[in-house]
Amino acid sequence: MAELIIEIQASPGVRMPPADRLQALLEFAAEQEGAGGEVSVWICRDGEIAELHERYQGIPGPTDVLSFPGDPPYLGDIAISADTATAQAAEAGHSPNREIAYLALHGLLHLLGYDDLDEASRARMLARQDELLEAFEREHPGEWDEPSSREPDPDRQGRG
């Protein structure tokens, strides 16, 4: 079975979900999708993701998640705005940490070939995203709400 190597980083001062749980979710999703390789996740601020959003998509302002495909075995990079995730979590009625995990999963699915460019593709992608998150939470009970006050070690890489 292919393994997924994940690097998780956060901008200074950004609180994130427990890194081990976030890593386990992405490994679970990759396994379910029959995928392997390497991926980098950066949890940042609105200002940081806004720069990427404008530079690479020509759209001003922040967004929740961006994916940048790589060349296999490097699947690519995922950038997630903790600020936008916090606002969306309030609207969705769950914790900011769970929203960050949900967005990381969304980014991974993009790197695995899913898209949300039209209504039918978006519905398919979001259904798969929900299915994977719910299956992970059933098989790996735990809380996303455990605050992680430590920043992840940038040299740490997980192995699936």
Helices and strands as residue ranges (DSSP letters): E 4-10, H 19-33, E 37-44, H 46-57, E 65-69, E 74-81, H 82-92, H 96-111, H 119-139, E 158-159
